[in-house]
Amino acid sequence: MTTIADKLQSVRARIAQACAAAGRPADAVALLAVSKTFGPQAVHAAALAGQCCFGENYIQEAVDKITQVAAMGLPQPLQWHCIGPVQSNKTRLVAEHFDWVHTLDRLKTAQRLSDQRPADLPPLQVCIQVNVDGGASKAGVPPEEALELARAVAQLPRLCLRGVMSIPDELPDAAQQLAVHLRVRQVFDALRAQGGAGFGAFDTLSLGMTGDLEAAVAAGSTMVRVGSGIFGARHYPAVPPA
């Protein structure tokens, strides 16, 4: 039976090969292990295999998991990334328990996160979520509105603007994947070039998942979000937790 450690090694090899193919250093792309719906034991196993960064979509599930994993004891500190929608009634939990938020697409949410970030914690690292597909039901700010939002977020005192995140629709082949990923890269490059004050740490393009990480790396992703490739197929509850 393939273990989580084996799968991690396989995903890291894929990332290294994709970096080599794109002419990028092997350490140019960070791996975010998406542990949503998997229990603390799975996170613990991945952490023992050297994984430090974990992504979660469901806030309450994540907070419970963070607490349980912390009680298990690990040789290295973990970094927790919120990669799901942040509802207004959950901003305090996110501000108090997470290190990163990838899904900012409203200034009101950003302001709440900044106001509620505890003073004894470092600033919350955040990315602007961009919707390059244009689907009305999808989260993310339209590309043409990303700069205005990013500039406003960059001025909030308890947040640190780090970059752009996107979740494009699944596409059937690598060429189509690369084309849409390059559109996200264009938004990232435009914000980095035009941003101004508060953009000093703007270095993260959170793009690519298990099925399209090679195309994402070719487009310039600096952080890929891999779940099933590490933890296996997910079994979602009938009503996902908030």
Secondary structure in CASP SS format (residue, H / E / C, confidence):
PFRMAT SS
TARGET T0000
AUTHOR 0000-0000-0000
METHOD secondary structure of the structure
MODEL  1
M C 1.00
T C 1.00
T C 1.00
I H 1.00
A H 1.00
D H 1.00
K H 1.00
L H 1.00
Q H 1.00
S H 1.00
V H 1.00
R H 1.00
A H 1.00
R H 1.00
I H 1.00
A H 1.00
Q H 1.00
A H 1.00
C H 1.00
A H 1.00
A H 1.00
A C 1.00
G C 1.00
R C 1.00
P C 1.00
A C 1.00
D C 1.00
A C 1.00
V C 1.00
A E 1.00
L E 1.00
L E 1.00
A E 1.00
V E 1.00
S C 1.00
K C 1.00
T C 1.00
F C 1.00
G C 1.00
P H 1.00
Q H 1.00
A H 1.00
V H 1.00
H H 1.00
A H 1.00
A H 1.00
A H 1.00
L H 1.00
A C 1.00
G C 1.00
Q C 1.00
C C 1.00
C E 1.00
F E 1.00
G E 1.00
E E 1.00
N C 1.00
Y C 1.00
I H 1.00
Q H 1.00
E H 1.00
A H 1.00
V H 1.00
D H 1.00
K H 1.00
I H 1.00
T H 1.00
Q H 1.00
V H 1.00
A H 1.00
A H 1.00
M H 1.00
G C 1.00
L C 1.00
P C 1.00
Q C 1.00
P C 1.00
L C 1.00
Q E 1.00
W E 1.00
H E 1.00
C E 1.00
I C 1.00
G C 1.00
P C 1.00
V C 1.00
Q C 1.00
S H 1.00
N H 1.00
K H 1.00
T H 1.00
R H 1.00
L H 1.00
V H 1.00
A H 1.00
E H 1.00
H H 1.00
F C 1.00
D C 1.00
W E 1.00
V E 1.00
H E 1.00
T E 1.00
L E 1.00
D C 1.00
R C 1.00
L H 1.00
K H 1.00
T H 1.00
A H 1.00
Q H 1.00
R H 1.00
L H 1.00
S H 1.00
D H 1.00
Q H 1.00
R C 1.00
P C 1.00
A C 1.00
D C 1.00
L C 1.00
P C 1.00
P C 1.00
L E 1.00
Q E 1.00
V E 1.00
C E 1.00
I E 1.00
Q E 1.00
V E 1.00
N C 1.00
V C 1.00
D C 1.00
G C 1.00
G C 1.00
A C 1.00
S C 1.00
K C 1.00
A C 1.00
G C 1.00
V E 1.00
P C 1.00
P H 1.00
E H 1.00
E H 1.00
A H 1.00
L H 1.00
E H 1.00
L H 1.00
A H 1.00
R H 1.00
A H 1.00
V H 1.00
A H 1.00
Q C 1.00
L C 1.00
P C 1.00
R C 1.00
L E 1.00
C E 1.00
L E 1.00
R E 1.00
G E 1.00
V E 1.00
M E 1.00
S C 1.00
I C 1.00
P C 1.00
D C 1.00
E C 1.00
L C 1.00
P C 1.00
D C 1.00
A H 1.00
A H 1.00
Q H 1.00
Q H 1.00
L H 1.00
A H 1.00
V H 1.00
H H 1.00
L H 1.00
R H 1.00
V H 1.00
R H 1.00
Q H 1.00
V H 1.00
F H 1.00
D H 1.00
A H 1.00
L H 1.00
R H 1.00
A H 1.00
Q H 1.00
G C 1.00
G C 1.00
A C 1.00
G C 1.00
F C 1.00
G C 1.00
A C 1.00
F C 1.00
D C 1.00
T E 1.00
L E 1.00
S E 1.00
L C 1.00
G C 1.00
M C 1.00
T C 1.00
G C 1.00
D C 1.00
L H 1.00
E H 1.00
A H 1.00
A H 1.00
V H 1.00
A H 1.00
A H 1.00
G C 1.00
S C 1.00
T C 1.00
M E 1.00
V E 1.00
R E 1.00
V E 1.00
G C 1.00
S H 1.00
G H 1.00
I H 1.00
F H 1.00
G C 1.00
A C 1.00
R C 1.00
H C 1.00
Y C 1.00
P C 1.00
A C 1.00
V C 1.00
P C 1.00
P C 1.00
A C 1.00
END
